Amino acid sequence: MYGYAGRILRLDLTSKAAVKVETPYELIKGFIGGRGFGAKILWDEVKPGADPLSPESKMVLSFSPLTGTSAQSFHRVFTTFKSPLTGTYFRSTGGGFFAAEVKSAGYDAVIIEGRAEKPTYVWVYDDDVEFRDAAHVWGATVDGVVDVLKDETDREARMLTIGPAGERLVRMACLVTDDYRTPGRGGGGAVLGSKNLKAIVVRGARKPVVSKPELFEKLVKEQVDAYRRSPLLEGFRSLGTNSAVYQFYVLGHNPTYNFKNVELENAEVWRPEVLGRYIIKHYGCFNCMIACGKKWKLTKGPYAGLLWDFPEYETLWSFGSACGITNLEAIAYANMLCDRYGLDTISTGATVAFAMELYEKGLITEREADGLRLRWGDGDAMVELVRKIALREGIGNVLAEGTVRAAEAIGRGAEKYAMHSKRLELPAYDPRAAKAHGLSYATSNIGGSHMIGWSKYEIAGIPEKVDPLTVEGKGLLAKKVQDQVAAYEAVGWCAFAEMVQTASYGSVEKTMEWIGMILYAATGIEEFKDPGYIWLVGERVYNVERAFNVREGLTRKDDWLPERLRKMPFPRPPAKGQVFELDKLLDDYYVARGWDIKTGVPTEGKLEGLGLSYVADELKKLGRMPA
């Protein structure tokens, strides 16, 4: 078997059993790897109605046939699970070095199930798997866990762990690697916390073997050349995602004050030349020459002395613009707390912004906020609230449930100010200013995520510019982008890297042709040469994910965005006066998808055409299929 490790590792925490099984060829052929493997395994193994925090819930870590090879930027871990925040299917992904290490140990995926009797970590060294006591690191922050467990195993090992937030079942708790890459969204940290699993530590000695080495290296060289020619490379290398913060604000994104999106005082702080002053180091993930990672150093104010991973675009938004804060030092400190405690910066910052608006409206008082004055722009109050959420202290215990559940607990009309879709807090783009992108928020299988269907056509004008404010054709555009993202995530590729290469080629079709050829060179599987087949796999993955949610009872009514975005006109240029036309856009989208327009459920014919007859049969048996 070429490209693939050929094995899946199943970890049963209840019985402390590690079972290795052969990676099924049908799984490889139908879903390629990465996100595709996760979607199929979760569909097969997690039954409808399962509590995401129960022993019956599972988490899948999955990788690509290109992971661990010399191909650039394919070395990501895809974590798939039923989310304790949203109650839906969820996929969350992160980079770094962990994925390549697991592949080197000889595994295409890891399935985690059951619940350990006491805090546990798993040590994997190639074929050897040990379940070890983690009582001594339970309660520790991520940095401490990494240091101690590497001493106990191997200093060269790689790790996926949780912090105190995951142990406390904070619903926005994330997973964190030893190099602080975070599969961040959806509450994966709480899933592992509920299983009493503190960390997975891995060391491997194998290297993937490709089917056609000469062709493979030729295609890698083509990729490297394409990266070097790309107009996006320098921006990512010099500033990472910080290169876009001010630009996106000007385009109507980087939404302010919990999506009120009025002008932000001191928005000049987002300019690249300001953010660049904090950078002291550049670094990259395994085999990625883009090197978009940065280290920031703070030298003034109460947070002086901090040297940590930089806050990405989304984090500068969530702890910055969303909260009316332009204190970069406070934002950087909150980012560090999230890394150490194991919190998703997007949902955490959005939840702080939600609390600040409730405070402004008089829906929570200073006393109810534990003496905090949650005023817009107060960076110190924001930092303290992040700590309280992570440790479930006081008001933080309510907010740790996420904005929707917090609003239900608070009452008083608080739900009006929860900016979410399918209970996942919205990220740093305003749907009123990019209609296909907003449509992907509403129809995303994981809720309000920007990465399920990032509309590069509308936001970045890549590979060609599409007017972001029109509604015509946006259903088809949203489908196209979602299917392409699902396809390249099945191949394990980084979204930033795909943009860099596509900008160089000037064509999505050229990118998909290259993906097909390098997959073929790695695996020798003839079907992978056909870019049409890669598109088909992307659509298949997206429909399996949708079917998982349909099986849980979700329908068209759940493809939703908040009233503020649907009824409140956008207040500033360039999208001034715009609202999000949800119903019209949904109709267009369902037609493009071939789904039932009344329910939003994939039709039997659509599923059968994608090779998913078994999915259609189960939905029919459960009475979920439209008549």
N, C-alpha and C positions, 0 to 999 in steps of 0.2 A: 504494500500500500504506500503510494507516494504522497508527499505533502502532509498527510495525516499521521498522527501518532498511532492510530489504530486501536486505541483503548479509551473507555470511559470509566472513571473512578466513582463508585457509589459509596458515600459515607453515611452509615446508619448510626446516628449518635446515641440512640436508645440502647442498642446492643453492642456498641463499640465495634462494629464490623465494617471492614473495608473490602469491597468486592470490585474486582476489575473485570469488565466485560468488553468484548470486541465492539468497536464502533460499527453499527449496521450500515451496509452499503446503501440500503434504501434511504436511510437518513442522510447520508452523504449526497446521494444523487438528487434527492428531492429538496434539500434545504442548505446544502453547501457547508455551512458551519456558522460560528459566531451567533448572531441574533437568530438565524434560521434554526440552528440546533435548539436554542433555548425555547423558542416558540413551540416547536413540535414536541419537545419533551414535556413542557409544562402542560400543553393540551392533553397529552396522553396520561399524565401521572397525577395532576391535581384535580380532584373532583369538584363539581360545582357546589358552592355553598361552604367550602372549607374555610375555616377561620385562618387568616394569614399568620396569626401568632400561635397557632396550635402545632402539636407534633406532626399532624397530617400534612401541614404545609411544607413546601419544598423550595429550595433555591438551586438554580442551575448556573454554574460558571462555565462558559463555553468560549471556544477559540476557533481560529481560522486555519485552513490548510497553509496559509501564507505566514502565520504567526511563527516567529523564531527563525525565519529565513532572512536572506539578504534584501528582500523587497522592503521598500521604505514605507513605514507608517501603518503597518498591518498588525500591530502587536498590542491589541486591546483585549481586555477582559469584558465579556458581556454577562451581566448578572440578570437573571430572569426569575420572577417570583410573583406571587399574588400580593399586592401592596396593602399594608396595614393602614396607609393614609387614604387611598382611593377605593380599595376593595375591588380593583380591576387587575387585569393582566398588567405586568410591568416589566420593562427592560431598562437597565441603567448600565452605563459603560464608562470605563476609565482606561487611561493609558499607563505609561511608566514601563516597568520591567517585569511585573508579576506574571503577565500572560506568557511571555516568552519563556519564563522559568518553568511554568507548569507544563508547557509543551515540551520543554527539554527533559522534564521528568517522565514524559511518555503518555500524556493524556490530552484528548481532544475536548473533554468536558469533565466536570465534577458535579455530581448530584448530591446535595446535602439534605438529609431527611431525619425525622425523629426529634428527640430532645434528650440531651445529656442530663444525667441525674445531678451533676454539679458542674461548676465552671470548667471548661475543657478547651484545649487547643489541639490542633492536629498537625503533626510533623510528617511531611512527605519528603523522602529522599529516594528518588527514582521508584523502585518497586516496593520499598519499605514504607509502611504507613503506621504511625503510632498515635494513639489517643492519649494525651498527657494532661495532667492536672494543671488548671490555670487559676486556682484560688489566689495565688500570690500576685497575679497581675489583674485580677478582677477588680474593677473600680479605678484602674489606672488610665491616664490619658494615652493617646496613641503613641506619642514620642517615647514615653516610658516603656510601653509594651514592646515596641520595636527594639529598643536597646536591650532589654532583659531577655527576650526570646531569641534574639540573634546570638547572644552569649550562650544560651542553653543549647542551641542547635548548630548553626554555622553562620559566621559573620557575612558570608557571601549569599546567604539565603534571601529569598524574597517573600513578602508577606501581604496578606489581606486581613485587616483587623477591624474591630469596632472600638469606640470609646465609651465613656460613661453614659452618653446619650442613648446609645444602642442598648446598653444594659438596663436602662430605665424605661425602655420601650417608648422613647420619644418617637412619634410617628413620622418625623422628618429626619430621623437618624440615618447616617450614611455609612458606607464602607470606605475604608481608607487604606491605601497601600503604604508600604514602608517608605516610598518616595513621594507620598502625599498626592498621589493621583486618586481621584475619588469617583467611583460609581455612586453619584451623589443623591439622585432623586428617588422618591417613592417610599422611603423607609426601610431599605434593605438592612440597615444596621439594626433596626428593631427586630427584623425577622431572625437574624443570627442571635441577637440578645435573647429572644424568646426560646431559642434552642440551647442556651448556655454555651454557645460557641464564641470564644473570644477572638480566635485567629486561626488562619491556615498558613503555615510556614512551609516553604517549598524550596528544594534544591534539586537540580537536574543536571545530568551529564550528557544526554543525547542531543543530537542535532537532526532536524528534519532532513530527509532525503527527497530531492525533487526528481521528477520523471525525466525531464529533458534539460539537463544543466546548461548546455550552451545556449539554447533558446531562452531559458529563464534569465541568465545573466545578461543577454542582449536586451531583454525587456526591462530589466532593472536599470541598465544603463540609459535606456530611452526615458525611463521615469526620472532618473536623476537629471538628465538633460532638460526634461520638461520643467522640473522644479526650478532649475537655474534660470530658465527663460521666463518664468512666470512673473507677471507684474505684481503679484501678491506676496512673493517670497520675502522681499526686504521688510515689508511691514510686519509680517509675522516674526521674522528673525530679530528685528530691532526692538519691538514693543509687545509682541504677542497680541492677544485680543485687545489690549489697551490701545492699539493703533486705531480702533474703530469707535471709541467711546464718544468723542465729541462729534464725529461725523454722523453717527447714528442719532445722537440728540438733535442735530440739525435736520435730519430726515424725518423727525417726528417720533423716534423711538427713544430708548433710555427713559421710559415714562416716569413722570414726577408725581410725588405726593399721592401714592396709592392709585395711580392711573387717572388722577384728575388731569394730569399732563399740562398744567399751566407752566409758564416760564419759570425756570429755576434760577434764583439769585445766585450769582457766582458760578454759573455754568462753565465759565472759562477754565475752571480747574480741571475739566476733562480734556483739555487740549493735549496732544501728544508730547509737546515740549515740556509740559508741567509733569506729566506722569513719568516721563523718561528720566527725570532727575533722581528718582528713588531706586533705579535699577543698578545693581552692582554685579550681577552675574546672569549669564544666559546658559540654558541647558535644554536637553531634549530627551524624548523617550527612546526606548530601544530602537536602534536602526532607523532614526528619523533625522535627516539633515536640516529640517525646518527649524528645530530647536526653539520652539515658541515659549518654553518655560522661562521664567525670570525669578530672581530673588530681589526683594525690596529691603532696604535698610532705612529705619526711622532714626532721625538725629535730633528731633526737637519735641517739646511738649511732654505731657505725662506718659506717653507711650514710647519715648526715646529709648533706643538701644535694641529695639526689635529688629531681627534679621530673619526673614521668613519668605515663604512662597508669596508671590505677588497676588493681589486680588484681581481675578479675571474680569472681563467686561461685565458678565452677569452679576458678579459680586460687588463691583463698583456701583452697579445700578441698585441692587437689592438693599445694601446698607447705605447707599448714597442717595441717588435721585429719588428712589421710591419713598425714602424717609425725609426728603428735603435736606439731606446732610451733604456738605462738601468738605468736611474735615477728613482729609485723606488718611491721617494717622489713626483716627478712630476706626475708619473702615478697614484699614490693614490689620488693626488689632482684633477686630471682630472676626475677620477672615482667619487669623491664627487660632482664635478660640474654637471656631468651627472645625478646623483641621484637628485640633488636639482632642476636643470632646466628641468629634464624629457627628457633625451636623451638616445637612444640605444648606449651603449659603443662600440659595434662591428662595426656598420655602421659608427659611428662618428669617431672612430680611423682609420678605413679603409679609410675614406674620407680624413683625415689628411695625411695619408701615400700617397694617390693618389696625393694630393696637393704638398707634398714634392718631389715626383718624377717629377711632372710637373715643379717645381722650378729648380730641378737639370738639367732637359733637356732644360731649357730656354723657356718653353712654357707659364709660367707666370713669371712676373717680381716682384721685390721687391716693386715697386710702386703699381702694381696691387694687391699685397698681403697686402696692407695697411701699408707698411713699415716693414713688418715681413720678416726676412730672414729664409725661411722655409727649413733649412738645416737638413739633416738626423741627428738624435741624439740630437736635440735641444729640451729639455723637456719644457723649458719656452715658446718657440714659440708654441709648441703643446698645452699647457694649454690655452694660449691666443686665439688660433684658435678655441678651443672648446667653449669658451665663445662667440666668434663672431658667430659661427654657431647657438648656442642656441638662440641668440638675433637677428639673421639675420642682423648683422652689417657688412658693407663693403663686403669684399670677402666672409664672412660668409653667406651672403644672397644668393650667387651663390652656395656655397657648401651645404647649407641647403636643396637643391633639391636632394641630393644624387649624387653619382659619375657619373651615366649615363647622367642625365640631365645637370649636371655641365659641363661634357665633351662636350655636344652638344652646350652649351652656350659659352664655351671658344674656341672651334674649334682647329685648328692648329694640328690636329692629336691626341688630348688629349684622345680620346676614346680608344686608344690602351692601356692606362694605368689604365682603370677602371676595377678592378678585381671584377666581379660580375657574377651572373647567374639570369636571369629573373629580372634584375635591383636590386636585393638584394646583397649587398656587401658580399663577401666570408668571412667565419670565419677562425679559427686558425688551419686548417689542409690543407696540400698540396695534391691535388688529384693525383699527380704523385707518391706519396709515399704510397698511399692506394687506389687501383683502385675501389673497390666496394663503398668505402666511397665517392670518387670523383664522381662516377656514381650517387649516391644519391644527391649530389649537383646539377648535371645537370638535373635530372628528378624530383627533389623535387617540390611539388605543390605550395610551397611558395617561391621558388628561393633558393639562396645559403645559406642553413641552415645546420648546423652540426647535429641538433637534430631530423630531420625528418627521418634520417637513419644512426645513429651513428654506424659504423661498429666495434663493440666490438671484433669481430673475428680477424680483421686485426690489430686494434690499440692496444688492450689490451690482445689479446689472450684468450678471455673469450667467451664461456665456453671451446672452443678449438681454437688453433692457426691456422689461415689461412694465407698463404703467401700473403702479401699485394701487391706485385709487379706483380703477374701473372694476366692475363686477363681471363683465362678460368674459366667458372662457375660464374663469377662475376655478371652477369645479374640476375641469380637466387638468389645469395646471397643478392644483393641489394634489390630485391623484398621481400625476407624473412624478412630482418631487418626492412624495411619500414612497412610491414604489422604488424609485432610484435609491433613496436612502436605505430602505429595507434591503435592497440588493447589495449595496456596497458594505452594509453592516453584516450581512451574511458572510461576506468575504473578509470581514474584520477590519475594514479601513476606517481611518480617522476622517471625520467630516472636514476638518481644516485642510488636511492633505488633499482630499478630493477636490476642494475648491481651488487650491493652488494648481493642481494638475489640469483641471478643466479650464481654468483661466488661461493657462499656457496653450492648450489645444484650441481653445475657442469653440469647443463643441462637446456637449454631453455624450453624443453618440460615439465620438472618437474615444472618450474616456471609457465607455462601456465596452468598446471593442478591445481596448488594451486590457481591461479587467478579464475579459473572457480568455484572451490569449495567455496571460500570465497564470491564470488558474489552470488552463490546459497544460502549460509547461510544468507547473508544479505537480499536478495530479495525474496527468495522462488521460483524463476523462474527456472523451471526444465531445460530448454535448456541451461542455463548458466553453468550447471555442466560439460558440454561437452567442453573440450579444443578445439576441432575442430570447434565448433561454435564460440568460442572467436576469433580464427584465421580468420574465415569467416567474422566476423564483422570488424576486422581490414582491411581486403582486401576490404570490402564494403565501408568503410569510405574513404580509399585511392582512390577508383575509383570515388566516388561522388565528391571528391575534384578535381580530374583530369577533370571530366566532367564539373565542374564549369569553369575551365580554357579553356577547349575546346569550351564551349559556348561563351567565350569571344574572341575566335579566335586564341588561342594558338595551335600550332602543334609541330611536331618534330623539326622544325627549332629553336624553343625556348628552347629545351633541349640542352643547350649550355654551354661551358666554354671558357674563354678567350684564345686567340692565344698563349700567353706566356706559358700557361700550356700544350697546345697541340703541340707546336713546339719547345720550348726552353728546351733542356735537363736539368734535375735536376742537380745542380752543386756540391752537396756534398753527402758524404755517409749518410745513407746506400742505398739511391735511386739514386745514381749518374748515369747520362745518361738516366734516365727514362723520357718519355713523356706520356701524357694522350691520349690513343687511342680511341677518342670519338665515331667515327662511328661504329667501331667494337663492342664496349661495348653497344652502344644503340641498335644495332641489337639484341644482345644477351638478353638484358633487355626486349625489346618489345615481343620477343618470350616467355620469361618466364612469362610475364604479360598476354599474350593472347591479346595483342593490335595490331592494324594494323601497320606493320613494316614500311610502307612508310610515314604514317602521325603521328604515335604515339597516335592515338585516340583509346579508348577502343571499341572493336567490339560489335555489337548488341548481339551476343551470350554470350560474357563475361558479359555484364551488366545484361542480363536476368538471367544468372546463379547465379548472386549475389543478385537477388531479386530487381533489379533496372530497370525493364521494363519501368517505367514512365520516367526515365532519358534517356533511349534509344529513347523513343518516342519523347521527346522534342528535342534531338539532331538531329533526323531525320527531324523533322518539320522545324528546322532552317538550314537544309542542311549541318550539321557539321559531320554527320556520314559517314565513308568511304563506297564506293560502294561495 
